[in-house]
């Protein structure tokens, strides 16, 4: 039996057209009711995130629940303006015509969301899609099952329920959904799966948004405020046990700072999580034993003398201690692919050129971080290295700014979202033109003999019109 029967798809098409042509007021009512349901079920969201990832309550609020409420608030303030038709100019050759653009819904949007920030990374694309006038098919991750259940409960309790179809299951469900003629696919996850999603979407010429990842490098230059740098890097790295697409993947450290760096790492991690991170209420766990085992195997292959902090783990509880490893081989598991776990390699360098060469060995990352007091140094590095985003003296905080687009470049992603960028990503910018009955266009109609002589003598002027 099909997971999306033909009669259900046909009926859903009718609601899709209703939403695509709906008013600002109607869409805002849907968003406001989703916001209401999120607040009603907030405690259940906390419990689900704790069950799936052992997420600390404060971390769940700051990185999952609050960003969803904030995103809705941003749309409520701005959607009316974004939906208005915008007049555009016309060249002299189209004198007398009226021209304008307008953002319109694409139709049916398939959203495939991940498990690492399972609430936020499912809900925010849904919010953008509804605001843009699209119906939504959501397939949230099977790995974060409890959070997926509460997301579906929230959406099915809202006024937007009839515009949203929710599906559960693994890759086989995603594959079947991708065979259907959606108008846009929005995928968040790993690069390899992203390639498969793009390949399947191409069969039906469906445009895609791919929010992927990569090995986000973090430079610490010799003039950096080292204490502040270490605090911010370790916070960004070990939040959600390292399962963050924009987490610092590895550090490139000026060699002359190594001794002080080691000391600060130990002090800072003990201040963050205590002597035993396993007992800390501020530290999350890996999503599954399989994911934990992948990280553990990378730790186990490392020479013990290179581990400058941490290294312990407990597979059954999916616990991996915050771990810092000095100068692992570039051929090691840690350096061959995105880590996506609580292990931070630190590569020391003498010459900045050598550090830059290391980064150039990899695909373009989702984020690039540079800790320095020198704006010229920051500009030099970001001028040489491409990335989805570039941050100076901070990590991951660009996600909190709805005025900044979020997305990758190259292998780290296609397309942008957050705030207006999500609205535009999931909209069709339609061109409109109105020509009066009496227009200069009449001069361009056949036969061309008289017009040809005029244009020949005036062609240089014509080129500039």
Residue, then its C-alpha position, 0 to 999 in steps of 0.5 A: x500500500x502506498x504511504x500517500x494514496x492517490x486520493x489523499x494526494x488529490x485532496x491535499x492538492x485542493x488545500x495546497x491551492x487554497x493556502x498558495x492563494x491565501x491572504x497575509x491575515x490567514x497565514x498569520x492566523x496559522x502561525x499564531x496557532x502553531x505558536x500557541x500549541x508550542x507553548x501548550x506542549x512546551x513541557x512535553x517538548x522538554x521531556x522528549x528532548x531529554x529522552x532522545x538526547x539527554x538535552x539539558x533543560x536550559x540548552x533545550x530552551x535556548x537552542x530548540x524551543x525559543x528559536x521556534x517562538x522567535x522565528x514565528x514572532x519575526x514572521x508575524x512582524x514582517x510577513x505583511x511587508x514581504x507578501x506585498x507586490x513590489x513595483x520595478x522599473x522598466x527600460x525606455x523600450x517598454x515605456x508606459x508598461x507597469x511592472x512588478x514582482x510578487x512572492x507566491x507559494x511554490x505549492x507542496x513542500x517536502x521537509x526531511x528533518x534531522x535528529x540533532x536539533x529535532x524540534x527546531x530543525x523540523x519546526x522552523x522550515x515548517x514555519x517558513x513554508x506555511x508563511x510562504x503559502x505552501x502545504x507541507x509534508x514533514x518526515x521527521x527523524x526516526x532516531x529522535x522518536x519522542x521529539x518527532x511524536x510531540x512535533x506531530x502532536x503540536x501540528x495536528x492540534x493546530x489550525x494548520x493541520x489540514x495543510x500538513x501531512x506527517x510521516x514516520x519511518x526510516x530511509x524507505x519512507x523518505x525514498x518513497x516520498x521523494x518519488x512524488x511530484x513535490x514542488x520543493x524539497x527541504x533537507x537537513x542532514x549529512x552530505x552523503x544523504x544530501x547527494x542522494x536526496x538531490x539525485x532523487x529530486x532531480x528525477x522529477x526536476x524538483x528544486x532542493x534546499x540542502x542544509x548539510x555540514x562539513x568540517x568547520x575549521x577554527x583558527x586561533x591566531x597568536x594575537x587572540x584573547x586565548x581565555x575567551x577563545x577557549x571558552x567560546x570554542x568549547x561551549x560551541x563544540x560540546x553543546x549537544x555533545x558535539x552534534x551540531x552542524x556548525x560546531x567547531x570541527x577542529x582547531x588550528x592553533x598557533x604553536x606558541x600558545x599550546x602550553x597555555x591552551x592546554x591549561x585553559x582547556x582543562x580549567x574551562x571544561x571542569x568549570x563547565x561540566x565538573x570533574x566528571x561530565x557524566x554526572x553533569x546536568x549540563x551535558x547531553x548524550x549521543x543520539x544512538x549507540x551506533x552513533x556513539x560507537x562511531x566516535x568511540x572507534x575514532x578515539x580508540x585508534x588515537x595514540x593515548x599520549x595525544x589525548x590532552x583531555x577526556x577520552x573516556x566513554x560508556x557505550x550503553x549510556x551513549x556517553x562520551x567525555x568531552x575530549x581534546x586530541x592534539x595533532x591527530x594524523x590527517x589520515x585518521x578517522x577524526x580528520x577524514x570526515x565531519x566528527x559530529x561528536x564531542x571530540x575536538x582535534x587541535x592542529x598546531x602550526x608555525x606558519x599560518x599558510x600551513x594552517x590554511x593549506x590544511x583547510x583547503x584539503x577539505x570541501x567548503x565548510x558550513x562555517x569558518x571561525x577565526x579568533x584574532x584581534x586583527x580585522x586584516x587577519x580575519x579578512x585575509x583568511x576569509x578572503x582565501x577560504x570560502x564557507x557558508x558563514x564566517x565569524x570573528x571571535x565567536x562560534x555558532x552565534x550567527x544562528x541567532x540573528x534572523x537578519x542573516x541567511x543560514x546555509x552552506x556553499x558547495x558540499x556544505x549546502x544549497x540554499x538559505x533560510x532563517x527569517x526572510x531568507x526562508x520565506x524567499x527560499x520557499x517562494x516563487x518570485x513571480x514577474x508581472x507586466x501590464x501593457x496598455x492598449x496604446x504602447x510603443x510596442x506597436x512600433x516593433x511589429x512586422x513588417x520590419x523594413x522601415x524599422x530596420x533602417x531606423x534601428x540600424x542608425x540608432x542601434x548604439x542608442x538602442x544598446x544603452x536603453 
